């Protein structure tokens, strides 16, 4: 194996989502969200949080 020979991965977008089109994927996600809400799930918007001291110190925000 060569020094710069990387991991062989398939970066095709069709294989990642099982060959589904964006419209089919959106329908599937919509169905899952409706099921979640029907079970009593709740979506709430949270306030944005401030960066921690460690994040400010290391500039990893």
PDB file of N, CA, C, O and CB in Angstrom:
ATOM      1  N   UNK A   1       0.846  -1.165   0.000  1.00  0.00           N
ATOM      2  CA  UNK A   1       0.000   0.000   0.000  1.00  0.00           C
ATOM      3  C   UNK A   1       0.897   1.235   0.000  1.00  0.00           C
ATOM      4  O   UNK A   1       1.815   1.346   0.813  1.00  0.00           O
ATOM      5  CB  UNK A   1      -0.966  -0.006   1.218  1.00  0.00           C
ATOM      6  N   UNK A   2       0.628   2.148  -0.906  1.00  0.00           N
ATOM      7  CA  UNK A   2       1.434   3.345  -1.032  1.00  0.00           C
ATOM      8  C   UNK A   2       1.243   4.297   0.135  1.00  0.00           C
ATOM      9  O   UNK A   2       0.267   4.208   0.881  1.00  0.00           O
ATOM     10  CB  UNK A   2       1.111   4.044  -2.314  1.00  0.00           C
ATOM     11  N   UNK A   3       2.188   5.202   0.276  1.00  0.00           N
ATOM     12  CA  UNK A   3       2.164   6.127   1.400  1.00  0.00           C
ATOM     13  C   UNK A   3       0.946   7.045   1.364  1.00  0.00           C
ATOM     14  O   UNK A   3       0.361   7.333   2.408  1.00  0.00           O
ATOM     15  CB  UNK A   3       3.430   6.956   1.413  1.00  0.00           C
ATOM     16  N   UNK A   4       0.561   7.503   0.187  1.00  0.00           N
ATOM     17  CA  UNK A   4      -0.538   8.453   0.068  1.00  0.00           C
ATOM     18  C   UNK A   4      -1.797   7.819  -0.505  1.00  0.00           C
ATOM     19  O   UNK A   4      -2.681   8.527  -0.988  1.00  0.00           O
ATOM     20  CB  UNK A   4      -0.120   9.614  -0.794  1.00  0.00           C
ATOM     21  N   UNK A   5      -1.889   6.520  -0.458  1.00  0.00           N
ATOM     22  CA  UNK A   5      -3.076   5.840  -0.946  1.00  0.00           C
ATOM     23  C   UNK A   5      -4.119   5.861   0.163  1.00  0.00           C
ATOM     24  O   UNK A   5      -3.924   5.258   1.219  1.00  0.00           O
ATOM     25  CB  UNK A   5      -2.753   4.378  -1.396  1.00  0.00           C
ATOM     26  N   UNK A   6      -5.217   6.552  -0.077  1.00  0.00           N
ATOM     27  CA  UNK A   6      -6.227   6.745   0.956  1.00  0.00           C
ATOM     28  C   UNK A   6      -7.223   5.619   1.031  1.00  0.00           C
ATOM     29  O   UNK A   6      -7.080   4.586   0.377  1.00  0.00           O
ATOM     30  CB  UNK A   6      -6.948   8.019   0.728  1.00  0.00           C
ATOM     31  N   UNK A   7      -8.224   5.836   1.835  1.00  0.00           N
ATOM     32  CA  UNK A   7      -9.311   4.880   2.000  1.00  0.00           C
ATOM     33  C   UNK A   7     -10.222   5.001   0.792  1.00  0.00           C
ATOM     34  O   UNK A   7     -10.599   6.103   0.392  1.00  0.00           O
ATOM     35  CB  UNK A   7     -10.096   5.123   3.331  1.00  0.00           C
ATOM     36  N   UNK A   8     -10.564   3.885   0.229  1.00  0.00           N
ATOM     37  CA  UNK A   8     -11.451   3.892  -0.935  1.00  0.00           C
ATOM     38  C   UNK A   8     -12.889   3.997  -0.459  1.00  0.00           C
ATOM     39  O   UNK A   8     -13.417   3.084   0.176  1.00  0.00           O
ATOM     40  CB  UNK A   8     -11.251   2.620  -1.806  1.00  0.00           C
ATOM     41  N   UNK A   9     -13.515   5.128  -0.776  1.00  0.00           N
ATOM     42  CA  UNK A   9     -14.907   5.352  -0.400  1.00  0.00           C
ATOM     43  C   UNK A   9     -15.694   5.763  -1.612  1.00  0.00           C
ATOM     44  O   UNK A   9     -15.169   6.377  -2.541  1.00  0.00           O
ATOM     45  CB  UNK A   9     -15.025   6.413   0.700  1.00  0.00           C
ATOM     46  N   UNK A  10     -16.953   5.417  -1.589  1.00  0.00           N
ATOM     47  CA  UNK A  10     -17.839   5.812  -2.659  1.00  0.00           C
ATOM     48  C   UNK A  10     -18.517   7.118  -2.244  1.00  0.00           C
ATOM     49  O   UNK A  10     -19.322   7.133  -1.313  1.00  0.00           O
ATOM     50  CB  UNK A  10     -18.885   4.694  -2.973  1.00  0.00           C
ATOM     51  N   UNK A  11     -18.196   8.198  -2.923  1.00  0.00           N
ATOM     52  CA  UNK A  11     -18.760   9.503  -2.578  1.00  0.00           C
ATOM     53  C   UNK A  11     -19.943   9.876  -3.463  1.00  0.00           C
ATOM     54  O   UNK A  11     -20.289  11.053  -3.565  1.00  0.00           O
ATOM     55  CB  UNK A  11     -17.693  10.572  -2.681  1.00  0.00           C
ATOM     56  N   UNK A  12     -20.550   8.920  -4.087  1.00  0.00           N
ATOM     57  CA  UNK A  12     -21.702   9.182  -4.934  1.00  0.00           C
ATOM     58  C   UNK A  12     -22.908   9.533  -4.074  1.00  0.00           C
ATOM     59  O   UNK A  12     -23.185   8.852  -3.087  1.00  0.00           O
ATOM     60  CB  UNK A  12     -22.010   7.968  -5.830  1.00  0.00           C
ATOM     61  N   UNK A  13     -23.621  10.583  -4.437  1.00  0.00           N
ATOM     62  CA  UNK A  13     -24.761  11.024  -3.635  1.00  0.00           C
ATOM     63  C   UNK A  13     -25.944  10.064  -3.750  1.00  0.00           C
ATOM     64  O   UNK A  13     -26.762   9.994  -2.833  1.00  0.00           O
ATOM     65  CB  UNK A  13     -25.187  12.423  -4.058  1.00  0.00           C
ATOM     66  N   UNK A  14     -26.052   9.332  -4.845  1.00  0.00           N
ATOM     67  CA  UNK A  14     -27.187   8.425  -4.994  1.00  0.00           C
ATOM     68  C   UNK A  14     -27.072   7.237  -4.059  1.00  0.00           C
ATOM     69  O   UNK A  14     -28.091   6.751  -3.569  1.00  0.00           O
ATOM     70  CB  UNK A  14     -27.297   7.944  -6.431  1.00  0.00           C
ATOM     71  N   UNK A  15     -25.863   6.750  -3.795  1.00  0.00           N
ATOM     72  CA  UNK A  15     -25.703   5.618  -2.900  1.00  0.00           C
ATOM     73  C   UNK A  15     -25.894   6.018  -1.442  1.00  0.00           C
ATOM     74  O   UNK A  15     -26.348   5.215  -0.626  1.00  0.00           O
ATOM     75  CB  UNK A  15     -24.338   4.993  -3.091  1.00  0.00           C
ATOM     76  N   UNK A  16     -25.554   7.240  -1.121  1.00  0.00           N
ATOM     77  CA  UNK A  16     -25.664   7.705   0.255  1.00  0.00           C
ATOM     78  C   UNK A  16     -27.114   7.695   0.723  1.00  0.00           C
ATOM     79  O   UNK A  16     -27.385   7.344   1.871  1.00  0.00           O
ATOM     80  CB  UNK A  16     -25.077   9.108   0.391  1.00  0.00           C
ATOM     81  N   UNK A  17     -28.035   8.066  -0.127  1.00  0.00           N
ATOM     82  CA  UNK A  17     -29.452   8.120   0.236  1.00  0.00           C
ATOM     83  C   UNK A  17     -30.244   6.965  -0.353  1.00  0.00           C
ATOM     84  O   UNK A  17     -31.472   7.031  -0.413  1.00  0.00           O
ATOM     85  CB  UNK A  17     -30.054   9.429  -0.218  1.00  0.00           C
ATOM     86  N   UNK A  18     -29.586   5.934  -0.776  1.00  0.00           N
ATOM     87  CA  UNK A  18     -30.280   4.769  -1.295  1.00  0.00           C
ATOM     88  C   UNK A  18     -30.883   5.002  -2.668  1.00  0.00           C
ATOM     89  O   UNK A  18     -31.826   4.305  -3.044  1.00  0.00           O
ATOM     90  CB  UNK A  18     -31.350   4.353  -0.342  1.00  0.00           C
ATOM     91  N   UNK A  19     -30.369   5.961  -3.429  1.00  0.00           N
ATOM     92  CA  UNK A  19     -30.849   6.211  -4.776  1.00  0.00           C
ATOM     93  C   UNK A  19     -32.149   6.988  -4.822  1.00  0.00           C
ATOM     94  O   UNK A  19     -32.811   7.000  -5.860  1.00  0.00           O
ATOM     95  CB  UNK A  19     -31.023   4.925  -5.488  1.00  0.00           C
ATOM     96  N   UNK A  20     -32.539   7.637  -3.738  1.00  0.00           N
ATOM     97  CA  UNK A  20     -33.795   8.380  -3.714  1.00  0.00           C
ATOM     98  C   UNK A  20     -33.576   9.799  -4.212  1.00  0.00           C
ATOM     99  O   UNK A  20     -32.518  10.394  -4.009  1.00  0.00           O
ATOM    100  CB  UNK A  20     -34.391   8.397  -2.296  1.00  0.00           C
ATOM    101  N   UNK A  21     -34.581  10.316  -4.856  1.00  0.00           N
ATOM    102  CA  UNK A  21     -34.520  11.696  -5.318  1.00  0.00           C
ATOM    103  C   UNK A  21     -34.778  12.623  -4.133  1.00  0.00           C
ATOM    104  O   UNK A  21     -35.304  12.183  -3.111  1.00  0.00           O
ATOM    105  CB  UNK A  21     -35.548  11.951  -6.462  1.00  0.00           C
ATOM    106  N   UNK A  22     -34.415  13.896  -4.256  1.00  0.00           N
ATOM    107  CA  UNK A  22     -34.667  14.832  -3.150  1.00  0.00           C
ATOM    108  C   UNK A  22     -36.149  14.934  -2.776  1.00  0.00           C
ATOM    109  O   UNK A  22     -36.481  15.117  -1.605  1.00  0.00           O
ATOM    110  CB  UNK A  22     -34.147  16.210  -3.517  1.00  0.00           C
ATOM    111  N   UNK A  23     -37.026  14.816  -3.755  1.00  0.00           N
ATOM    112  CA  UNK A  23     -38.468  14.888  -3.466  1.00  0.00           C
ATOM    113  C   UNK A  23     -38.912  13.690  -2.632  1.00  0.00           C
ATOM    114  O   UNK A  23     -39.684  13.836  -1.684  1.00  0.00           O
ATOM    115  CB  UNK A  23     -39.284  14.951  -4.779  1.00  0.00           C
ATOM    116  N   UNK A  24     -38.414  12.493  -2.995  1.00  0.00           N
ATOM    117  CA  UNK A  24     -38.772  11.297  -2.238  1.00  0.00           C
ATOM    118  C   UNK A  24     -38.222  11.384  -0.819  1.00  0.00           C
ATOM    119  O   UNK A  24     -38.886  10.997   0.143  1.00  0.00           O
ATOM    120  CB  UNK A  24     -38.246  10.032  -2.941  1.00  0.00           C
ATOM    121  N   UNK A  25     -37.009  11.892  -0.705  1.00  0.00           N
ATOM    122  CA  UNK A  25     -36.380  12.036   0.605  1.00  0.00           C
ATOM    123  C   UNK A  25     -37.171  13.032   1.467  1.00  0.00           C
ATOM    124  O   UNK A  25     -37.361  12.800   2.661  1.00  0.00           O
ATOM    125  CB  UNK A  25     -34.906  12.500   0.452  1.00  0.00           C
ATOM    126  N   UNK A  26     -37.632  14.134   0.870  1.00  0.00           N
ATOM    127  CA  UNK A  26     -38.417  15.126   1.607  1.00  0.00           C
ATOM    128  C   UNK A  26     -39.738  14.531   2.086  1.00  0.00           C
ATOM    129  O   UNK A  26     -40.167  14.796   3.208  1.00  0.00           O
ATOM    130  CB  UNK A  26     -38.682  16.359   0.730  1.00  0.00           C
ATOM    131  N   UNK A  27     -40.388  13.723   1.236  1.00  0.00           N
ATOM    132  CA  UNK A  27     -41.642  13.082   1.633  1.00  0.00           C
ATOM    133  C   UNK A  27     -41.420  12.144   2.819  1.00  0.00           C
ATOM    134  O   UNK A  27     -42.222  12.099   3.751  1.00  0.00           O
ATOM    135  CB  UNK A  27     -42.249  12.308   0.449  1.00  0.00           C
ATOM    136  N   UNK A  28     -40.315  11.396   2.764  1.00  0.00           N
ATOM    137  CA  UNK A  28     -40.010  10.452   3.831  1.00  0.00           C
ATOM    138  C   UNK A  28     -39.752  11.187   5.152  1.00  0.00           C
ATOM    139  O   UNK A  28     -40.235  10.768   6.204  1.00  0.00           O
ATOM    140  CB  UNK A  28     -38.792   9.592   3.450  1.00  0.00           C
ATOM    141  N   UNK A  29     -38.995  12.273   5.092  1.00  0.00           N
ATOM    142  CA  UNK A  29     -38.712  13.043   6.303  1.00  0.00           C
ATOM    143  C   UNK A  29     -39.973  13.711   6.846  1.00  0.00           C
ATOM    144  O   UNK A  29     -40.158  13.791   8.061  1.00  0.00           O
ATOM    145  CB  UNK A  29     -37.643  14.097   6.021  1.00  0.00           C
ATOM    146  N   UNK A  30     -40.836  14.187   5.957  1.00  0.00           N
ATOM    147  CA  UNK A  30     -42.104  14.804   6.367  1.00  0.00           C
ATOM    148  C   UNK A  30     -42.980  13.781   7.092  1.00  0.00           C
ATOM    149  O   UNK A  30     -43.607  14.089   8.105  1.00  0.00           O
ATOM    150  CB  UNK A  30     -42.855  15.382   5.138  1.00  0.00           C
ATOM    151  N   UNK A  31     -43.012  12.556   6.553  1.00  0.00           N
ATOM    152  CA  UNK A  31     -43.803  11.485   7.160  1.00  0.00           C
ATOM    153  C   UNK A  31     -43.269  11.163   8.561  1.00  0.00           C
ATOM    154  O   UNK A  31     -44.045  10.979   9.498  1.00  0.00           O
ATOM    155  CB  UNK A  31     -43.782  10.216   6.264  1.00  0.00           C
ATOM    156  N   UNK A  32     -41.944  11.098   8.697  1.00  0.00           N
ATOM    157  CA  UNK A  32     -41.352  10.812   9.996  1.00  0.00           C
ATOM    158  C   UNK A  32     -41.644  11.925  11.000  1.00  0.00           C
ATOM    159  O   UNK A  32     -41.909  11.656  12.172  1.00  0.00           O
ATOM    160  CB  UNK A  32     -39.847  10.616   9.857  1.00  0.00           C
ATOM    161  N   UNK A  33     -41.596  13.163  10.542  1.00  0.00           N
ATOM    162  CA  UNK A  33     -41.883  14.290  11.430  1.00  0.00           C
ATOM    163  C   UNK A  33     -43.338  14.272  11.870  1.00  0.00           C
ATOM    164  O   UNK A  33     -43.634  14.542  13.035  1.00  0.00           O
ATOM    165  CB  UNK A  33     -41.559  15.619  10.737  1.00  0.00           C
ATOM    166  N   UNK A  34     -44.252  13.957  10.954  1.00  0.00           N
ATOM    167  CA  UNK A  34     -45.671  13.874  11.308  1.00  0.00           C
ATOM    168  C   UNK A  34     -45.922  12.772  12.329  1.00  0.00           C
ATOM    169  O   UNK A  34     -46.727  12.946  13.244  1.00  0.00           O
ATOM    170  CB  UNK A  34     -46.519  13.631  10.058  1.00  0.00           C
ATOM    171  N   UNK A  35     -45.230  11.622  12.178  1.00  0.00           N
ATOM    172  CA  UNK A  35     -45.369  10.532  13.138  1.00  0.00           C
ATOM    173  C   UNK A  35     -44.856  10.958  14.513  1.00  0.00           C
ATOM    174  O   UNK A  35     -45.467  10.644  15.534  1.00  0.00           O
ATOM    175  CB  UNK A  35     -44.613   9.284  12.649  1.00  0.00           C
ATOM    176  N   UNK A  36     -43.741  11.671  14.531  1.00  0.00           N
ATOM    177  CA  UNK A  36     -43.164  12.152  15.783  1.00  0.00           C
ATOM    178  C   UNK A  36     -44.128  13.098  16.491  1.00  0.00           C
ATOM    179  O   UNK A  36     -44.328  12.991  17.701  1.00  0.00           O
ATOM    180  CB  UNK A  36     -41.823  12.857  15.522  1.00  0.00           C
ATOM    181  N   UNK A  37     -44.723  14.017  15.747  1.00  0.00           N
ATOM    182  CA  UNK A  37     -45.658  14.973  16.339  1.00  0.00           C
ATOM    183  C   UNK A  37     -46.942  14.291  16.785  1.00  0.00           C
ATOM    184  O   UNK A  37     -47.541  14.691  17.783  1.00  0.00           O
ATOM    185  CB  UNK A  37     -45.979  16.086  15.347  1.00  0.00           C
ATOM    186  N   UNK A  38     -47.377  13.250  16.046  1.00  0.00           N
ATOM    187  CA  UNK A  38     -48.592  12.530  16.409  1.00  0.00           C
ATOM    188  C   UNK A  38     -48.409  11.764  17.719  1.00  0.00           C
ATOM    189  O   UNK A  38     -49.366  11.584  18.472  1.00  0.00           O
ATOM    190  CB  UNK A  38     -48.994  11.569  15.287  1.00  0.00           C
ATOM    191  N   UNK A  39     -47.187  11.313  17.993  1.00  0.00           N
ATOM    192  CA  UNK A  39     -46.925  10.598  19.241  1.00  0.00           C
ATOM    193  C   UNK A  39     -46.871  11.528  20.447  1.00  0.00           C
ATOM    194  O   UNK A  39     -46.794  11.074  21.589  1.00  0.00           O
ATOM    195  CB  UNK A  39     -45.628   9.833  19.134  1.00  0.00           C
ATOM    196  N   UNK A  40     -46.910  12.816  20.187  1.00  0.00           N
ATOM    197  CA  UNK A  40     -46.853  13.769  21.284  1.00  0.00           C
ATOM    198  C   UNK A  40     -45.514  14.475  21.367  1.00  0.00           C
ATOM    199  O   UNK A  40     -45.237  15.182  22.336  1.00  0.00           O
ATOM    200  CB  UNK A  40     -47.139  13.075  22.584  1.00  0.00           C
ATOM    201  N   UNK A  41     -44.686  14.286  20.356  1.00  0.00           N
ATOM    202  CA  UNK A  41     -43.400  14.962  20.327  1.00  0.00           C
ATOM    203  C   UNK A  41     -43.594  16.458  20.169  1.00  0.00           C
ATOM    204  O   UNK A  41     -44.608  16.919  19.645  1.00  0.00           O
ATOM    205  CB  UNK A  41     -42.528  14.415  19.199  1.00  0.00           C
ATOM    206  N   UNK A  42     -42.614  17.201  20.625  1.00  0.00           N
ATOM    207  CA  UNK A  42     -42.744  18.646  20.598  1.00  0.00           C
ATOM    208  C   UNK A  42     -41.446  19.241  20.055  1.00  0.00           C
ATOM    209  O   UNK A  42     -40.353  18.793  20.404  1.00  0.00           O
ATOM    210  CB  UNK A  42     -43.072  19.207  22.013  1.00  0.00           C
ATOM    211  N   UNK A  43     -41.577  20.245  19.205  1.00  0.00           N
ATOM    212  CA  UNK A  43     -40.420  20.948  18.667  1.00  0.00           C
ATOM    213  C   UNK A  43     -40.418  22.327  19.293  1.00  0.00           C
ATOM    214  O   UNK A  43     -41.397  23.068  19.200  1.00  0.00           O
ATOM    215  CB  UNK A  43     -40.452  21.023  17.093  1.00  0.00           C
ATOM    216  N   UNK A  44     -39.313  22.663  19.927  1.00  0.00           N
ATOM    217  CA  UNK A  44     -39.230  23.965  20.569  1.00  0.00           C
ATOM    218  C   UNK A  44     -37.980  24.688  20.090  1.00  0.00           C
ATOM    219  O   UNK A  44     -36.948  24.071  19.829  1.00  0.00           O
ATOM    220  CB  UNK A  44     -39.225  23.824  22.106  1.00  0.00           C
ATOM    221  N   UNK A  45     -38.092  25.990  19.982  1.00  0.00           N
ATOM    222  CA  UNK A  45     -36.971  26.808  19.555  1.00  0.00           C
ATOM    223  C   UNK A  45     -36.218  27.271  20.790  1.00  0.00           C
ATOM    224  O   UNK A  45     -36.806  27.824  21.719  1.00  0.00           O
ATOM    225  CB  UNK A  45     -37.446  28.015  18.702  1.00  0.00           C
ATOM    226  N   UNK A  46     -34.916  27.041  20.791  1.00  0.00           N
ATOM    227  CA  UNK A  46     -34.082  27.413  21.928  1.00  0.00           C
ATOM    228  C   UNK A  46     -33.377  28.727  21.649  1.00  0.00           C
ATOM    229  O   UNK A  46     -33.114  29.084  20.501  1.00  0.00           O
ATOM    230  CB  UNK A  46     -33.058  26.311  22.238  1.00  0.00           C
ATOM    231  N   UNK A  47     -33.081  29.430  22.718  1.00  0.00           N
ATOM    232  CA  UNK A  47     -32.320  30.660  22.579  1.00  0.00           C
ATOM    233  C   UNK A  47     -30.882  30.315  22.211  1.00  0.00           C
ATOM    234  O   UNK A  47     -30.364  29.284  22.638  1.00  0.00           O
ATOM    235  CB  UNK A  47     -32.373  31.499  23.883  1.00  0.00           C
ATOM    236  N   UNK A  48     -30.233  31.169  21.422  1.00  0.00           N
ATOM    237  CA  UNK A  48     -28.831  30.886  21.119  1.00  0.00           C
ATOM    238  C   UNK A  48     -27.984  31.018  22.375  1.00  0.00           C
ATOM    239  O   UNK A  48     -28.194  31.919  23.187  1.00  0.00           O
ATOM    240  CB  UNK A  48     -28.307  31.830  20.019  1.00  0.00           C
ATOM    241  N   UNK A  49     -27.029  30.113  22.524  1.00  0.00           N
ATOM    242  CA  UNK A  49     -26.203  30.162  23.721  1.00  0.00           C
ATOM    243  C   UNK A  49     -24.886  30.876  23.457  1.00  0.00           C
ATOM    244  O   UNK A  49     -24.413  30.936  22.322  1.00  0.00           O
ATOM    245  CB  UNK A  49     -25.941  28.757  24.239  1.00  0.00           C
ATOM    246  N   UNK A  50     -24.311  31.407  24.502  1.00  0.00           N
ATOM    247  CA  UNK A  50     -23.031  32.086  24.384  1.00  0.00           C
ATOM    248  C   UNK A  50     -21.915  31.048  24.319  1.00  0.00           C
ATOM    249  O   UNK A  50     -22.060  29.951  24.859  1.00  0.00           O
ATOM    250  CB  UNK A  50     -22.810  33.061  25.567  1.00  0.00           C
ATOM    251  N   UNK A  51     -20.813  31.379  23.671  1.00  0.00           N
ATOM    252  CA  UNK A  51     -19.682  30.453  23.678  1.00  0.00           C
ATOM    253  C   UNK A  51     -19.097  30.326  25.091  1.00  0.00           C
ATOM    254  O   UNK A  51     -19.122  31.276  25.873  1.00  0.00           O
ATOM    255  CB  UNK A  51     -18.594  30.923  22.687  1.00  0.00           C
ATOM    256  N   UNK A  52     -18.583  29.159  25.392  1.00  0.00           N
ATOM    257  CA  UNK A  52     -17.976  28.937  26.708  1.00  0.00           C
ATOM    258  C   UNK A  52     -16.602  29.592  26.763  1.00  0.00           C
ATOM    259  O   UNK A  52     -16.055  29.999  25.737  1.00  0.00           O
ATOM    260  CB  UNK A  52     -17.865  27.422  27.016  1.00  0.00           C
ATOM    261  N   UNK A  53     -16.054  29.690  27.961  1.00  0.00           N
ATOM    262  CA  UNK A  53     -14.723  30.283  28.117  1.00  0.00           C
ATOM    263  C   UNK A  53     -13.674  29.471  27.366  1.00  0.00           C
ATOM    264  O   UNK A  53     -12.736  30.027  26.794  1.00  0.00           O
ATOM    265  CB  UNK A  53     -14.350  30.381  29.603  1.00  0.00           C
ATOM    266  N   UNK A  54     -13.840  28.163  27.375  1.00  0.00           N
ATOM    267  CA  UNK A  54     -12.893  27.294  26.678  1.00  0.00           C
ATOM    268  C   UNK A  54     -12.961  27.529  25.160  1.00  0.00           C
ATOM    269  O   UNK A  54     -11.926  27.561  24.495  1.00  0.00           O
ATOM    270  CB  UNK A  54     -13.182  25.809  27.007  1.00  0.00           C
ATOM    271  N   UNK A  55     -14.153  27.690  24.622  1.00  0.00           N
ATOM    272  CA  UNK A  55     -14.300  27.958  23.194  1.00  0.00           C
ATOM    273  C   UNK A  55     -13.682  29.316  22.829  1.00  0.00           C
ATOM    274  O   UNK A  55     -13.037  29.446  21.789  1.00  0.00           O
ATOM    275  CB  UNK A  55     -15.791  27.922  22.795  1.00  0.00           C
ATOM    276  N   UNK A  56     -13.879  30.315  23.680  1.00  0.00           N
ATOM    277  CA  UNK A  56     -13.284  31.624  23.423  1.00  0.00           C
ATOM    278  C   UNK A  56     -11.766  31.559  23.483  1.00  0.00           C
ATOM    279  O   UNK A  56     -11.071  32.202  22.696  1.00  0.00           O
ATOM    280  CB  UNK A  56     -13.803  32.651  24.426  1.00  0.00           C
ATOM    281  N   UNK A  57     -11.265  30.777  24.422  1.00  0.00           N
ATOM    282  CA  UNK A  57      -9.823  30.649  24.614  1.00  0.00           C
ATOM    283  C   UNK A  57      -9.160  29.961  23.430  1.00  0.00           C
ATOM    284  O   UNK A  57      -8.093  30.378  22.981  1.00  0.00           O
ATOM    285  CB  UNK A  57      -9.528  29.880  25.893  1.00  0.00           C
ATOM    286  N   UNK A  58      -9.791  28.910  22.926  1.00  0.00           N
ATOM    287  CA  UNK A  58      -9.203  28.129  21.832  1.00  0.00           C
ATOM    288  C   UNK A  58      -9.701  28.570  20.450  1.00  0.00           C
ATOM    289  O   UNK A  58      -9.259  28.023  19.439  1.00  0.00           O
ATOM    290  CB  UNK A  58      -9.509  26.656  22.034  1.00  0.00           C
ATOM    291  N   UNK A  59     -10.601  29.536  20.390  1.00  0.00           N
ATOM    292  CA  UNK A  59     -11.197  30.032  19.135  1.00  0.00           C
ATOM    293  C   UNK A  59     -11.935  28.940  18.367  1.00  0.00           C
ATOM    294  O   UNK A  59     -11.976  28.969  17.137  1.00  0.00           O
ATOM    295  CB  UNK A  59     -10.117  30.630  18.245  1.00  0.00           C
ATOM    296  N   UNK A  60     -12.511  27.991  19.071  1.00  0.00           N
ATOM    297  CA  UNK A  60     -13.305  26.929  18.437  1.00  0.00           C
ATOM    298  C   UNK A  60     -14.767  27.201  18.717  1.00  0.00           C
ATOM    299  O   UNK A  60     -15.369  26.595  19.604  1.00  0.00           O
ATOM    300  CB  UNK A  60     -12.893  25.509  18.956  1.00  0.00           C
ATOM    301  N   UNK A  61     -15.323  28.111  17.958  1.00  0.00           N
ATOM    302  CA  UNK A  61     -16.721  28.500  18.165  1.00  0.00           C
ATOM    303  C   UNK A  61     -17.549  27.939  17.032  1.00  0.00           C
ATOM    304  O   UNK A  61     -18.763  28.141  16.995  1.00  0.00           O
ATOM    305  CB  UNK A  61     -16.878  30.048  18.250  1.00  0.00           C
TER     306      UNK A  61
END
